[in-house]
Amino acid sequence: MFRYLYIDQVSSTNDYAKELGLQGDNNIAVIAKEQTKGKGRLGRSFSSRQNNGLYLSLLFQPEDPLLVPVIAALSVYQVIAKYSRDPVSIKWPNDILVKMSPADKYKKICGILCESFVREKRFHVICGIGINIANDFSEELKDIATCLQDHCDFDGTAGELGQEICRIFETLMQKEKPQLIAEYKSHLRNLNRKVRVLKGQDEIIGTCTDLNEKGELLIQTAQGEQITVHSGEVSIRDL
Ligand code: BTN
């Protein structure tokens, strides 16, 4: 389904895919060797040095937009878990983490940024996937990020890694929602853990009890209140 476009350098593969989508393109996978303005969630930047990672954006019109982050996280999870010597986990909503060995600590190997736009009354999604491949991190990232080369027996190119993710993505799009949610939940690191939820200046502390059919997280606060957290502008931290 996806047609591949390979680029050496681009500001952001998400922005490039959106430009193409606004001109009428659809079902494309953009893969770049370098991004000069890689974007992360919540307005953050995403470090995207040359040949240091996989920078991939998928542009398509999903049947159920709420399932896109779930499918994206599962696709990356499956590919990393296939090659990794260490346990892999999903951190809600769609970071992929790998366990550091021998320390009992998980670090981030992949981030996902889903964006959308409407053209001619049709809802389009851009699903951006960034995987750290080489261990070339800034001081700031060293403590929280890890990379494919440190955990995986993968000797292909970033492009081949991207194609493998796209193939799994296409397969998962055929699956029913309950099966996808159950599969995602089975790899979710946050379940039954205490977390701090940050939304702007607001902070909620509680325990993650479940994930609903929209991919939202259910949190039980210390006061006994049950709240539903949508991924939009929220970040969560382990406590
Ligand atoms: C995050 O961790 O906050 C999300 C990071 C998403 C990064 C990917 S790299 C490919 C695509 N293009 C971007 O500018 N961002 C996404």
Residues whose N, C-alpha, C, O or C-beta is under 5 A from the ligand:
A	BS01	BTN	S12 T13 N14 K37 G38 K39 G40 R41 F46 L54 Y55 L56 S57 G111 I112 L113 G128 I129 G130
